[in-house]
Amino acid sequence: MKWAIVLCAMVTLSECIIQVPLIKGKSARESLEEQGLWDEYRKKYPFNPTRFDDQSLYVSNEQMTNDADLAYFGVISIGTPPQSFTVIFDTGSSNLWIPSIYCSSQACANHNRFNPSLSSTFRNAGKSLSIQYGTGSMTGFEGFDTVVVGGIPVKNQIFGLSQSEAPFMAHMKADGILGLAYPRLAASQATPVFDNMMTQHLVNQDMFSVYLSRNSAVGSVVTFGGVDPNHYEGQIAWIPLSSQMYWQITVDSVTVNGQIVACNGGCQAIVDTGTSNIVGPQNAISSMARAVGASSANGDNVVNCNNVNNMPAMVFHIHGQAFTLPASTYVRQSTYYGCRTGLQSGDSNLWILGDIFIRQYYSIFYRAQNMVGLALAR
């Protein structure tokens, strides 16, 4: 089983700890920069974390972001015999969807596509599915089949099969999305994969955890059913959720050099593996950028690469504890565009603690207790 590690307490497939390695590949942005197409792309498809639009509360359509910096994906399979797909394991959404052979969009042409006629266990759910993006949408229909995650079969899993996809998806590396947020967020009231894993008693504990490697292409992993002590050090800080839709918590404040620069009086944030950066309201992000010495250029908060070692840390104060992000964790260097911070403005008051934060802090998503656990990543 070349892409999974399964640790089971019994001979049967019950009570397992399942590890799915994630590949850290080139992001869409990195590939477009290499081709000299990034400026054209970002003007045509500006970053917009639309998953946080109020319409998402109505759960008729799931909201998704067109994040060109996403770089981590893992392998699952669907059907009998299995058809393999790479997916983003996304704690900011709840649906599973992949391209289908019925999709003729450019975005489907360069990705793996599911053929339901080749699976003896596929059933059509008779429901349509629409996922809205900042610059387009994915439309399709839903079906049921066996989904294999880390070598463990999840039976009768509902998932989306795309029939059309937004043009920007052609530049994304993963074939689809596997959502790990709460059922309340799911489009068409679909049952999320992890909920079925819990119901079918496939995991040892009702939790999963995420480790994202800093630089290496290998080493990142999603662990279903427990935690992996090899990937963190020190104590786990357990933080109660403030809302059970996203993995949403309360941030008390954000400081730089001991001064509050954002979230004065508290703000709401989600821990989101499906967003690469730290996203917040424009005024707050601008305040943080100024505090670390960044300036705005072409939609990015940029810094002098020679100054990174002297830049201050950003500290997120959460549930009475301090979570520090040194400059080396929040500044990215591009071969073509110099150095930029991973701070981005959004249209919502809901903050996003994305991969920049998760690389620094091993993140545990504890459904049984409705908490997030954070520990310093190794």
Contacts in CASP RR format, 6 or more apart in sequence:
PFRMAT RR
TARGET T0000
AUTHOR 0000-0000-0000
METHOD contacts of the structure
MODEL  1
MKWAIVLCAMVTLSECIIQVPLIKGKSARESLEEQGLWDEYRKKYPFNPT
RFDDQSLYVSNEQMTNDADLAYFGVISIGTPPQSFTVIFDTGSSNLWIPS
IYCSSQACANHNRFNPSLSSTFRNAGKSLSIQYGTGSMTGFEGFDTVVVG
GIPVKNQIFGLSQSEAPFMAHMKADGILGLAYPRLAASQATPVFDNMMTQ
HLVNQDMFSVYLSRNSAVGSVVTFGGVDPNHYEGQIAWIPLSSQMYWQIT
VDSVTVNGQIVACNGGCQAIVDTGTSNIVGPQNAISSMARAVGASSANGD
NVVNCNNVNNMPAMVFHIHGQAFTLPASTYVRQSTYYGCRTGLQSGDSNL
WILGDIFIRQYYSIFYRAQNMVGLALAR
1 150 0 8 1.000
1 151 0 8 1.000
3 20 0 8 1.000
3 21 0 8 1.000
3 74 0 8 1.000
3 75 0 8 1.000
3 150 0 8 1.000
4 18 0 8 1.000
4 19 0 8 1.000
4 20 0 8 1.000
4 21 0 8 1.000
4 150 0 8 1.000
4 151 0 8 1.000
5 18 0 8 1.000
5 19 0 8 1.000
5 21 0 8 1.000
5 150 0 8 1.000
6 16 0 8 1.000
6 17 0 8 1.000
6 18 0 8 1.000
6 19 0 8 1.000
6 150 0 8 1.000
6 151 0 8 1.000
6 152 0 8 1.000
7 16 0 8 1.000
7 17 0 8 1.000
7 18 0 8 1.000
7 19 0 8 1.000
8 14 0 8 1.000
8 15 0 8 1.000
8 16 0 8 1.000
8 17 0 8 1.000
9 15 0 8 1.000
9 16 0 8 1.000
9 204 0 8 1.000
13 152 0 8 1.000
13 153 0 8 1.000
13 202 0 8 1.000
14 201 0 8 1.000
14 202 0 8 1.000
15 201 0 8 1.000
15 203 0 8 1.000
15 204 0 8 1.000
16 152 0 8 1.000
16 202 0 8 1.000
16 203 0 8 1.000
16 204 0 8 1.000
16 224 0 8 1.000
16 225 0 8 1.000
17 203 0 8 1.000
17 204 0 8 1.000
17 223 0 8 1.000
17 224 0 8 1.000
17 225 0 8 1.000
17 226 0 8 1.000
18 149 0 8 1.000
18 150 0 8 1.000
18 151 0 8 1.000
18 152 0 8 1.000
18 202 0 8 1.000
18 203 0 8 1.000
18 223 0 8 1.000
18 224 0 8 1.000
18 225 0 8 1.000
19 150 0 8 1.000
19 221 0 8 1.000
19 222 0 8 1.000
19 223 0 8 1.000
19 224 0 8 1.000
19 228 0 8 1.000
20 74 0 8 1.000
20 75 0 8 1.000
20 76 0 8 1.000
20 89 0 8 1.000
20 149 0 8 1.000
20 150 0 8 1.000
20 221 0 8 1.000
20 222 0 8 1.000
20 224 0 8 1.000
21 74 0 8 1.000
21 218 0 8 1.000
21 219 0 8 1.000
21 220 0 8 1.000
21 221 0 8 1.000
22 72 0 8 1.000
22 73 0 8 1.000
22 74 0 8 1.000
22 89 0 8 1.000
22 212 0 8 1.000
22 219 0 8 1.000
22 220 0 8 1.000
22 221 0 8 1.000
22 222 0 8 1.000
23 72 0 8 1.000
23 73 0 8 1.000
23 74 0 8 1.000
23 86 0 8 1.000
23 217 0 8 1.000
23 218 0 8 1.000
23 220 0 8 1.000
24 71 0 8 1.000
24 72 0 8 1.000
24 212 0 8 1.000
24 213 0 8 1.000
24 216 0 8 1.000
24 217 0 8 1.000
24 218 0 8 1.000
24 219 0 8 1.000
24 220 0 8 1.000
25 71 0 8 1.000
25 72 0 8 1.000
25 73 0 8 1.000
25 173 0 8 1.000
25 217 0 8 1.000
26 71 0 8 1.000
26 173 0 8 1.000
27 68 0 8 1.000
27 69 0 8 1.000
27 70 0 8 1.000
27 71 0 8 1.000
27 173 0 8 1.000
27 276 0 8 1.000
28 41 0 8 1.000
28 68 0 8 1.000
28 69 0 8 1.000
28 70 0 8 1.000
28 168 0 8 1.000
28 171 0 8 1.000
28 172 0 8 1.000
28 173 0 8 1.000
29 38 0 8 1.000
29 68 0 8 1.000
29 69 0 8 1.000
30 71 0 8 1.000
30 334 0 8 1.000
31 171 0 8 1.000
31 173 0 8 1.000
32 38 0 8 1.000
32 41 0 8 1.000
32 68 0 8 1.000
32 171 0 8 1.000
33 334 0 8 1.000
33 335 0 8 1.000
33 336 0 8 1.000
33 337 0 8 1.000
34 335 0 8 1.000
34 336 0 8 1.000
36 336 0 8 1.000
38 336 0 8 1.000
38 337 0 8 1.000
39 298 0 8 1.000
41 68 0 8 1.000
41 168 0 8 1.000
41 171 0 8 1.000
42 68 0 8 1.000
42 298 0 8 1.000
42 299 0 8 1.000
44 135 0 8 1.000
44 168 0 8 1.000
45 66 0 8 1.000
45 68 0 8 1.000
45 134 0 8 1.000
45 135 0 8 1.000
45 167 0 8 1.000
45 168 0 8 1.000
46 135 0 8 1.000
47 65 0 8 1.000
47 66 0 8 1.000
47 67 0 8 1.000
47 68 0 8 1.000
47 344 0 8 1.000
48 65 0 8 1.000
48 66 0 8 1.000
48 133 0 8 1.000
48 134 0 8 1.000
48 135 0 8 1.000
48 346 0 8 1.000
48 347 0 8 1.000
49 65 0 8 1.000
49 67 0 8 1.000
49 275 0 8 1.000
49 279 0 8 1.000
49 344 0 8 1.000
49 346 0 8 1.000
49 347 0 8 1.000
49 348 0 8 1.000
49 352 0 8 1.000
50 63 0 8 1.000
50 64 0 8 1.000
50 65 0 8 1.000
50 66 0 8 1.000
50 132 0 8 1.000
50 133 0 8 1.000
50 134 0 8 1.000
51 62 0 8 1.000
51 63 0 8 1.000
51 64 0 8 1.000
51 65 0 8 1.000
51 92 0 8 1.000
51 93 0 8 1.000
52 63 0 8 1.000
52 346 0 8 1.000
52 347 0 8 1.000
52 348 0 8 1.000
52 350 0 8 1.000
52 352 0 8 1.000
53 63 0 8 1.000
53 132 0 8 1.000
53 347 0 8 1.000
53 348 0 8 1.000
55 61 0 8 1.000
55 63 0 8 1.000
55 132 0 8 1.000
56 62 0 8 1.000
56 63 0 8 1.000
56 185 0 8 1.000
59 184 0 8 1.000
59 185 0 8 1.000
59 186 0 8 1.000
59 187 0 8 1.000
59 189 0 8 1.000
60 130 0 8 1.000
60 187 0 8 1.000
61 130 0 8 1.000
61 131 0 8 1.000
61 132 0 8 1.000
61 187 0 8 1.000
62 93 0 8 1.000
62 94 0 8 1.000
62 95 0 8 1.000
62 131 0 8 1.000
62 132 0 8 1.000
62 185 0 8 1.000
62 186 0 8 1.000
62 187 0 8 1.000
63 93 0 8 1.000
63 131 0 8 1.000
63 132 0 8 1.000
64 93 0 8 1.000
64 131 0 8 1.000
64 132 0 8 1.000
64 133 0 8 1.000
64 138 0 8 1.000
64 177 0 8 1.000
65 133 0 8 1.000
65 134 0 8 1.000
65 274 0 8 1.000
65 275 0 8 1.000
66 133 0 8 1.000
66 134 0 8 1.000
66 135 0 8 1.000
66 166 0 8 1.000
66 168 0 8 1.000
67 274 0 8 1.000
67 275 0 8 1.000
67 276 0 8 1.000
67 277 0 8 1.000
68 168 0 8 1.000
68 171 0 8 1.000
69 276 0 8 1.000
69 277 0 8 1.000
69 355 0 8 1.000
70 88 0 8 1.000
70 172 0 8 1.000
70 173 0 8 1.000
70 174 0 8 1.000
70 274 0 8 1.000
70 275 0 8 1.000
70 276 0 8 1.000
70 355 0 8 1.000
71 173 0 8 1.000
71 276 0 8 1.000
71 355 0 8 1.000
72 88 0 8 1.000
72 89 0 8 1.000
72 212 0 8 1.000
72 220 0 8 1.000
72 273 0 8 1.000
72 355 0 8 1.000
73 86 0 8 1.000
73 87 0 8 1.000
73 88 0 8 1.000
73 89 0 8 1.000
73 173 0 8 1.000
73 174 0 8 1.000
74 86 0 8 1.000
74 87 0 8 1.000
74 89 0 8 1.000
74 174 0 8 1.000
74 222 0 8 1.000
75 84 0 8 1.000
75 85 0 8 1.000
75 86 0 8 1.000
75 87 0 8 1.000
76 84 0 8 1.000
76 85 0 8 1.000
76 87 0 8 1.000
76 147 0 8 1.000
76 148 0 8 1.000
76 149 0 8 1.000
76 150 0 8 1.000
76 178 0 8 1.000
77 83 0 8 1.000
77 84 0 8 1.000
77 85 0 8 1.000
77 147 0 8 1.000
77 148 0 8 1.000
78 85 0 8 1.000
78 98 0 8 1.000
78 114 0 8 1.000
78 119 0 8 1.000
78 145 0 8 1.000
78 146 0 8 1.000
78 147 0 8 1.000
78 148 0 8 1.000
78 159 0 8 1.000
79 119 0 8 1.000
79 120 0 8 1.000
79 121 0 8 1.000
79 122 0 8 1.000
79 145 0 8 1.000
79 146 0 8 1.000
79 147 0 8 1.000
80 119 0 8 1.000
80 120 0 8 1.000
80 121 0 8 1.000
80 145 0 8 1.000
80 146 0 8 1.000
81 118 0 8 1.000
81 119 0 8 1.000
82 148 0 8 1.000
83 112 0 8 1.000
83 114 0 8 1.000
83 115 0 8 1.000
83 118 0 8 1.000
83 119 0 8 1.000
84 112 0 8 1.000
85 98 0 8 1.000
85 112 0 8 1.000
85 114 0 8 1.000
85 175 0 8 1.000
85 176 0 8 1.000
86 112 0 8 1.000
86 173 0 8 1.000
86 174 0 8 1.000
86 175 0 8 1.000
86 176 0 8 1.000
87 96 0 8 1.000
87 98 0 8 1.000
87 174 0 8 1.000
87 175 0 8 1.000
87 176 0 8 1.000
87 177 0 8 1.000
87 178 0 8 1.000
88 174 0 8 1.000
88 176 0 8 1.000
88 177 0 8 1.000
88 178 0 8 1.000
88 273 0 8 1.000
88 274 0 8 1.000
89 178 0 8 1.000
89 179 0 8 1.000
89 180 0 8 1.000
89 210 0 8 1.000
89 222 0 8 1.000
89 273 0 8 1.000
90 177 0 8 1.000
90 178 0 8 1.000
90 179 0 8 1.000
90 180 0 8 1.000
90 181 0 8 1.000
90 272 0 8 1.000
90 273 0 8 1.000
90 274 0 8 1.000
91 179 0 8 1.000
91 180 0 8 1.000
91 181 0 8 1.000
91 210 0 8 1.000
91 246 0 8 1.000
91 247 0 8 1.000
91 270 0 8 1.000
91 271 0 8 1.000
91 272 0 8 1.000
91 273 0 8 1.000
91 274 0 8 1.000
91 365 0 8 1.000
92 179 0 8 1.000
92 180 0 8 1.000
92 181 0 8 1.000
92 185 0 8 1.000
92 246 0 8 1.000
92 247 0 8 1.000
92 270 0 8 1.000
92 272 0 8 1.000
92 273 0 8 1.000
92 274 0 8 1.000
92 275 0 8 1.000
93 177 0 8 1.000
93 179 0 8 1.000
93 180 0 8 1.000
93 181 0 8 1.000
93 185 0 8 1.000
93 274 0 8 1.000
94 179 0 8 1.000
94 180 0 8 1.000
94 181 0 8 1.000
94 182 0 8 1.000
94 183 0 8 1.000
94 184 0 8 1.000
94 185 0 8 1.000
94 186 0 8 1.000
94 187 0 8 1.000
94 190 0 8 1.000
94 192 0 8 1.000
95 129 0 8 1.000
95 131 0 8 1.000
95 159 0 8 1.000
95 160 0 8 1.000
95 177 0 8 1.000
95 179 0 8 1.000
95 186 0 8 1.000
95 187 0 8 1.000
95 188 0 8 1.000
95 190 0 8 1.000
95 192 0 8 1.000
96 147 0 8 1.000
96 157 0 8 1.000
96 158 0 8 1.000
96 159 0 8 1.000
96 160 0 8 1.000
96 177 0 8 1.000
96 178 0 8 1.000
96 179 0 8 1.000
96 190 0 8 1.000
96 192 0 8 1.000
96 193 0 8 1.000
97 129 0 8 1.000
97 131 0 8 1.000
97 138 0 8 1.000
97 159 0 8 1.000
97 160 0 8 1.000
97 161 0 8 1.000
97 162 0 8 1.000
97 176 0 8 1.000
97 177 0 8 1.000
98 112 0 8 1.000
98 113 0 8 1.000
98 114 0 8 1.000
98 159 0 8 1.000
98 160 0 8 1.000
98 161 0 8 1.000
98 162 0 8 1.000
98 175 0 8 1.000
98 176 0 8 1.000
99 107 0 8 1.000
99 108 0 8 1.000
99 111 0 8 1.000
99 112 0 8 1.000
99 113 0 8 1.000
99 114 0 8 1.000
99 161 0 8 1.000
99 162 0 8 1.000
99 165 0 8 1.000
99 175 0 8 1.000
99 176 0 8 1.000
100 108 0 8 1.000
100 113 0 8 1.000
100 114 0 8 1.000
100 115 0 8 1.000
100 116 0 8 1.000
100 140 0 8 1.000
100 161 0 8 1.000
100 162 0 8 1.000
100 163 0 8 1.000
101 113 0 8 1.000
101 114 0 8 1.000
101 115 0 8 1.000
101 116 0 8 1.000
102 140 0 8 1.000
102 161 0 8 1.000
102 163 0 8 1.000
103 113 0 8 1.000
103 140 0 8 1.000
103 162 0 8 1.000
103 163 0 8 1.000
103 164 0 8 1.000
103 165 0 8 1.000
104 164 0 8 1.000
105 162 0 8 1.000
105 164 0 8 1.000
105 165 0 8 1.000
105 166 0 8 1.000
105 167 0 8 1.000
105 169 0 8 1.000
105 170 0 8 1.000
106 167 0 8 1.000
106 170 0 8 1.000
107 165 0 8 1.000
107 166 0 8 1.000
107 167 0 8 1.000
107 168 0 8 1.000
107 169 0 8 1.000
107 170 0 8 1.000
107 172 0 8 1.000
108 162 0 8 1.000
108 165 0 8 1.000
109 170 0 8 1.000
110 170 0 8 1.000
111 169 0 8 1.000
111 175 0 8 1.000
111 176 0 8 1.000
112 175 0 8 1.000
114 161 0 8 1.000
116 122 0 8 1.000
116 124 0 8 1.000
116 143 0 8 1.000
116 145 0 8 1.000
116 161 0 8 1.000
119 145 0 8 1.000
121 145 0 8 1.000
121 146 0 8 1.000
122 143 0 8 1.000
122 144 0 8 1.000
122 145 0 8 1.000
123 143 0 8 1.000
123 144 0 8 1.000
123 145 0 8 1.000
124 141 0 8 1.000
124 142 0 8 1.000
124 143 0 8 1.000
125 141 0 8 1.000
125 142 0 8 1.000
125 143 0 8 1.000
125 144 0 8 1.000
125 158 0 8 1.000
126 141 0 8 1.000
126 142 0 8 1.000
126 143 0 8 1.000
127 141 0 8 1.000
127 142 0 8 1.000
127 143 0 8 1.000
127 188 0 8 1.000
128 139 0 8 1.000
128 140 0 8 1.000
128 141 0 8 1.000
128 142 0 8 1.000
128 188 0 8 1.000
129 138 0 8 1.000
129 139 0 8 1.000
129 140 0 8 1.000
129 141 0 8 1.000
129 142 0 8 1.000
129 160 0 8 1.000
129 187 0 8 1.000
129 188 0 8 1.000
129 190 0 8 1.000
130 137 0 8 1.000
130 138 0 8 1.000
130 139 0 8 1.000
130 140 0 8 1.000
130 187 0 8 1.000
131 137 0 8 1.000
131 138 0 8 1.000
131 139 0 8 1.000
131 187 0 8 1.000
133 166 0 8 1.000
133 168 0 8 1.000
135 166 0 8 1.000
135 167 0 8 1.000
135 168 0 8 1.000
136 166 0 8 1.000
136 167 0 8 1.000
136 168 0 8 1.000
137 164 0 8 1.000
137 166 0 8 1.000
138 162 0 8 1.000
138 164 0 8 1.000
138 165 0 8 1.000
138 166 0 8 1.000
138 169 0 8 1.000
139 162 0 8 1.000
139 163 0 8 1.000
139 164 0 8 1.000
140 160 0 8 1.000
140 161 0 8 1.000
140 162 0 8 1.000
140 163 0 8 1.000
140 164 0 8 1.000
141 160 0 8 1.000
141 161 0 8 1.000
141 163 0 8 1.000
142 158 0 8 1.000
142 159 0 8 1.000
142 160 0 8 1.000
142 161 0 8 1.000
142 188 0 8 1.000
142 190 0 8 1.000
143 158 0 8 1.000
143 159 0 8 1.000
143 160 0 8 1.000
143 161 0 8 1.000
144 156 0 8 1.000
144 157 0 8 1.000
144 158 0 8 1.000
144 159 0 8 1.000
145 156 0 8 1.000
145 157 0 8 1.000
145 159 0 8 1.000
146 153 0 8 1.000
146 154 0 8 1.000
146 155 0 8 1.000
146 156 0 8 1.000
146 157 0 8 1.000
147 153 0 8 1.000
147 154 0 8 1.000
147 157 0 8 1.000
147 159 0 8 1.000
147 193 0 8 1.000
148 154 0 8 1.000
149 178 0 8 1.000
149 193 0 8 1.000
149 197 0 8 1.000
149 224 0 8 1.000
150 224 0 8 1.000
152 197 0 8 1.000
152 202 0 8 1.000
152 224 0 8 1.000
154 193 0 8 1.000
154 196 0 8 1.000
154 197 0 8 1.000
154 200 0 8 1.000
154 202 0 8 1.000
155 196 0 8 1.000
155 200 0 8 1.000
156 196 0 8 1.000
157 191 0 8 1.000
157 193 0 8 1.000
157 196 0 8 1.000
158 190 0 8 1.000
158 191 0 8 1.000
159 190 0 8 1.000
160 190 0 8 1.000
178 193 0 8 1.000
179 192 0 8 1.000
179 193 0 8 1.000
180 192 0 8 1.000
180 193 0 8 1.000
180 194 0 8 1.000
180 208 0 8 1.000
180 273 0 8 1.000
180 365 0 8 1.000
181 192 0 8 1.000
181 245 0 8 1.000
181 246 0 8 1.000
181 247 0 8 1.000
182 192 0 8 1.000
182 244 0 8 1.000
182 245 0 8 1.000
182 246 0 8 1.000
183 189 0 8 1.000
183 191 0 8 1.000
183 192 0 8 1.000
183 195 0 8 1.000
184 244 0 8 1.000
184 245 0 8 1.000
185 245 0 8 1.000
185 246 0 8 1.000
186 192 0 8 1.000
194 208 0 8 1.000
194 224 0 8 1.000
194 367 0 8 1.000
197 203 0 8 1.000
197 224 0 8 1.000
198 206 0 8 1.000
198 367 0 8 1.000
202 224 0 8 1.000
203 224 0 8 1.000
203 225 0 8 1.000
203 226 0 8 1.000
204 225 0 8 1.000
204 226 0 8 1.000
205 225 0 8 1.000
205 226 0 8 1.000
205 368 0 8 1.000
206 225 0 8 1.000
206 366 0 8 1.000
206 367 0 8 1.000
206 368 0 8 1.000
207 225 0 8 1.000
207 226 0 8 1.000
207 227 0 8 1.000
207 364 0 8 1.000
207 365 0 8 1.000
207 366 0 8 1.000
207 367 0 8 1.000
207 368 0 8 1.000
208 222 0 8 1.000
208 223 0 8 1.000
208 224 0 8 1.000
208 225 0 8 1.000
208 226 0 8 1.000
208 364 0 8 1.000
208 365 0 8 1.000
209 222 0 8 1.000
209 223 0 8 1.000
209 226 0 8 1.000
209 227 0 8 1.000
209 228 0 8 1.000
209 231 0 8 1.000
209 362 0 8 1.000
209 363 0 8 1.000
209 364 0 8 1.000
209 365 0 8 1.000
210 221 0 8 1.000
210 222 0 8 1.000
210 223 0 8 1.000
210 273 0 8 1.000
210 358 0 8 1.000
210 362 0 8 1.000
210 363 0 8 1.000
210 365 0 8 1.000
211 219 0 8 1.000
211 220 0 8 1.000
211 221 0 8 1.000
211 223 0 8 1.000
211 228 0 8 1.000
211 231 0 8 1.000
211 232 0 8 1.000
211 362 0 8 1.000
211 377 0 8 1.000
212 220 0 8 1.000
212 273 0 8 1.000
212 355 0 8 1.000
212 358 0 8 1.000
212 359 0 8 1.000
212 377 0 8 1.000
213 219 0 8 1.000
213 220 0 8 1.000
213 359 0 8 1.000
214 329 0 8 1.000
214 359 0 8 1.000
221 228 0 8 1.000
221 231 0 8 1.000
226 364 0 8 1.000
227 236 0 8 1.000
227 362 0 8 1.000
227 364 0 8 1.000
230 378 0 8 1.000
231 362 0 8 1.000
231 377 0 8 1.000
231 378 0 8 1.000
232 362 0 8 1.000
232 375 0 8 1.000
232 376 0 8 1.000
232 377 0 8 1.000
232 378 0 8 1.000
233 375 0 8 1.000
233 376 0 8 1.000
233 378 0 8 1.000
234 375 0 8 1.000
234 376 0 8 1.000
235 375 0 8 1.000
236 364 0 8 1.000
236 373 0 8 1.000
236 374 0 8 1.000
236 375 0 8 1.000
237 318 0 8 1.000
237 319 0 8 1.000
237 321 0 8 1.000
237 323 0 8 1.000
237 373 0 8 1.000
237 374 0 8 1.000
237 375 0 8 1.000
238 366 0 8 1.000
238 369 0 8 1.000
238 371 0 8 1.000
238 372 0 8 1.000
238 373 0 8 1.000
239 249 0 8 1.000
239 318 0 8 1.000
239 319 0 8 1.000
239 371 0 8 1.000
239 372 0 8 1.000
239 373 0 8 1.000
239 374 0 8 1.000
240 249 0 8 1.000
240 319 0 8 1.000
240 370 0 8 1.000
240 371 0 8 1.000
241 247 0 8 1.000
241 248 0 8 1.000
241 249 0 8 1.000
241 370 0 8 1.000
241 371 0 8 1.000
241 372 0 8 1.000
242 248 0 8 1.000
242 249 0 8 1.000
242 250 0 8 1.000
242 268 0 8 1.000
243 268 0 8 1.000
244 370 0 8 1.000
246 270 0 8 1.000
246 272 0 8 1.000
246 350 0 8 1.000
247 270 0 8 1.000
247 271 0 8 1.000
247 272 0 8 1.000
247 365 0 8 1.000
247 372 0 8 1.000
248 268 0 8 1.000
248 269 0 8 1.000
248 270 0 8 1.000
248 350 0 8 1.000
249 268 0 8 1.000
249 269 0 8 1.000
249 270 0 8 1.000
249 271 0 8 1.000
249 318 0 8 1.000
249 319 0 8 1.000
249 372 0 8 1.000
250 266 0 8 1.000
250 267 0 8 1.000
250 268 0 8 1.000
250 269 0 8 1.000
250 318 0 8 1.000
250 319 0 8 1.000
251 263 0 8 1.000
251 266 0 8 1.000
251 267 0 8 1.000
251 268 0 8 1.000
251 269 0 8 1.000
251 316 0 8 1.000
251 317 0 8 1.000
251 318 0 8 1.000
251 351 0 8 1.000
252 263 0 8 1.000
252 265 0 8 1.000
252 266 0 8 1.000
252 317 0 8 1.000
252 318 0 8 1.000
252 319 0 8 1.000
252 320 0 8 1.000
253 260 0 8 1.000
253 262 0 8 1.000
253 263 0 8 1.000
253 264 0 8 1.000
253 265 0 8 1.000
253 266 0 8 1.000
253 317 0 8 1.000
254 260 0 8 1.000
254 261 0 8 1.000
254 262 0 8 1.000
254 263 0 8 1.000
254 284 0 8 1.000
254 288 0 8 1.000
254 314 0 8 1.000
254 315 0 8 1.000
254 316 0 8 1.000
254 317 0 8 1.000
255 261 0 8 1.000
255 314 0 8 1.000
255 315 0 8 1.000
255 317 0 8 1.000
256 288 0 8 1.000
256 291 0 8 1.000
256 292 0 8 1.000
256 312 0 8 1.000
256 313 0 8 1.000
256 314 0 8 1.000
256 315 0 8 1.000
257 291 0 8 1.000
257 312 0 8 1.000
258 315 0 8 1.000
259 291 0 8 1.000
261 284 0 8 1.000
261 287 0 8 1.000
261 288 0 8 1.000
261 290 0 8 1.000
261 291 0 8 1.000
262 280 0 8 1.000
262 284 0 8 1.000
262 285 0 8 1.000
262 287 0 8 1.000
262 288 0 8 1.000
263 284 0 8 1.000
263 351 0 8 1.000
267 284 0 8 1.000
267 349 0 8 1.000
267 351 0 8 1.000
268 349 0 8 1.000
268 350 0 8 1.000
268 351 0 8 1.000
269 350 0 8 1.000
269 351 0 8 1.000
269 352 0 8 1.000
269 353 0 8 1.000
270 350 0 8 1.000
270 351 0 8 1.000
270 352 0 8 1.000
270 353 0 8 1.000
271 353 0 8 1.000
271 354 0 8 1.000
271 357 0 8 1.000
271 358 0 8 1.000
271 363 0 8 1.000
271 365 0 8 1.000
271 372 0 8 1.000
272 352 0 8 1.000
272 353 0 8 1.000
272 354 0 8 1.000
273 354 0 8 1.000
273 355 0 8 1.000
273 358 0 8 1.000
273 363 0 8 1.000
274 354 0 8 1.000
274 355 0 8 1.000
275 352 0 8 1.000
275 354 0 8 1.000
275 355 0 8 1.000
276 342 0 8 1.000
276 354 0 8 1.000
276 355 0 8 1.000
276 356 0 8 1.000
277 342 0 8 1.000
277 343 0 8 1.000
277 344 0 8 1.000
277 352 0 8 1.000
277 354 0 8 1.000
277 355 0 8 1.000
277 356 0 8 1.000
278 330 0 8 1.000
278 342 0 8 1.000
278 343 0 8 1.000
278 344 0 8 1.000
278 351 0 8 1.000
278 352 0 8 1.000
278 353 0 8 1.000
278 354 0 8 1.000
278 356 0 8 1.000
278 357 0 8 1.000
279 285 0 8 1.000
279 344 0 8 1.000
279 345 0 8 1.000
279 346 0 8 1.000
279 351 0 8 1.000
279 352 0 8 1.000
279 354 0 8 1.000
280 344 0 8 1.000
280 345 0 8 1.000
280 346 0 8 1.000
280 348 0 8 1.000
280 350 0 8 1.000
280 351 0 8 1.000
280 352 0 8 1.000
281 345 0 8 1.000
281 346 0 8 1.000
281 348 0 8 1.000
281 349 0 8 1.000
281 351 0 8 1.000
282 345 0 8 1.000
282 346 0 8 1.000
285 301 0 8 1.000
285 343 0 8 1.000
285 344 0 8 1.000
285 345 0 8 1.000
285 346 0 8 1.000
286 296 0 8 1.000
286 345 0 8 1.000
288 314 0 8 1.000
288 343 0 8 1.000
289 295 0 8 1.000
289 296 0 8 1.000
289 301 0 8 1.000
289 341 0 8 1.000
289 343 0 8 1.000
291 312 0 8 1.000
291 314 0 8 1.000
292 303 0 8 1.000
292 311 0 8 1.000
292 312 0 8 1.000
292 314 0 8 1.000
292 327 0 8 1.000
292 330 0 8 1.000
292 341 0 8 1.000
293 303 0 8 1.000
293 307 0 8 1.000
293 311 0 8 1.000
294 301 0 8 1.000
294 302 0 8 1.000
294 303 0 8 1.000
294 340 0 8 1.000
294 341 0 8 1.000
294 343 0 8 1.000
295 301 0 8 1.000
295 302 0 8 1.000
295 303 0 8 1.000
296 302 0 8 1.000
300 337 0 8 1.000
300 340 0 8 1.000
300 341 0 8 1.000
301 340 0 8 1.000
301 341 0 8 1.000
301 342 0 8 1.000
301 343 0 8 1.000
301 344 0 8 1.000
302 337 0 8 1.000
302 338 0 8 1.000
302 339 0 8 1.000
302 340 0 8 1.000
302 341 0 8 1.000
303 311 0 8 1.000
303 331 0 8 1.000
303 339 0 8 1.000
303 340 0 8 1.000
303 341 0 8 1.000
304 339 0 8 1.000
305 333 0 8 1.000
305 338 0 8 1.000
305 339 0 8 1.000
308 327 0 8 1.000
308 328 0 8 1.000
308 331 0 8 1.000
308 339 0 8 1.000
309 327 0 8 1.000
309 328 0 8 1.000
311 327 0 8 1.000
311 331 0 8 1.000
312 327 0 8 1.000
313 324 0 8 1.000
313 325 0 8 1.000
313 326 0 8 1.000
313 327 0 8 1.000
314 324 0 8 1.000
314 325 0 8 1.000
314 330 0 8 1.000
315 322 0 8 1.000
315 323 0 8 1.000
315 324 0 8 1.000
315 325 0 8 1.000
316 322 0 8 1.000
316 323 0 8 1.000
316 324 0 8 1.000
316 325 0 8 1.000
316 353 0 8 1.000
316 357 0 8 1.000
317 323 0 8 1.000
318 374 0 8 1.000
323 357 0 8 1.000
323 360 0 8 1.000
323 361 0 8 1.000
323 374 0 8 1.000
324 360 0 8 1.000
325 356 0 8 1.000
325 357 0 8 1.000
325 360 0 8 1.000
329 356 0 8 1.000
329 359 0 8 1.000
329 360 0 8 1.000
330 341 0 8 1.000
330 342 0 8 1.000
330 343 0 8 1.000
330 356 0 8 1.000
331 339 0 8 1.000
331 340 0 8 1.000
331 341 0 8 1.000
331 342 0 8 1.000
332 339 0 8 1.000
332 340 0 8 1.000
332 341 0 8 1.000
332 342 0 8 1.000
333 339 0 8 1.000
334 340 0 8 1.000
342 356 0 8 1.000
359 377 0 8 1.000
360 376 0 8 1.000
360 377 0 8 1.000
361 374 0 8 1.000
361 375 0 8 1.000
361 376 0 8 1.000
361 377 0 8 1.000
362 374 0 8 1.000
362 375 0 8 1.000
362 376 0 8 1.000
362 377 0 8 1.000
362 378 0 8 1.000
363 372 0 8 1.000
363 373 0 8 1.000
363 374 0 8 1.000
364 372 0 8 1.000
364 373 0 8 1.000
364 374 0 8 1.000
364 375 0 8 1.000
365 372 0 8 1.000
365 373 0 8 1.000
366 372 0 8 1.000
366 373 0 8 1.000
END
